[in-house]
């Protein structure tokens, strides 16, 4: 049987990473948060009394992933709009063409 305190520590660490991701969603540090995770095999299955906490954590992770994806999409749209703005014109060139004389 897995020792509950070990799984509690694992979930604590995941919650800390989730908090960091949540903070990064409002800053420019989002790239620093992505950490690959594998469930620890050496401590056995998660105890029943921690399963709800793990499910809640998963739902929060999925919510933040959606929010980050939305932010990335919106930023891409803004960048595309900015790329459509013509470059600054040379000030030494005339803007108008004199056709009357």
Beta strands, then each sheet from edge to edge (+ up, - down):
end
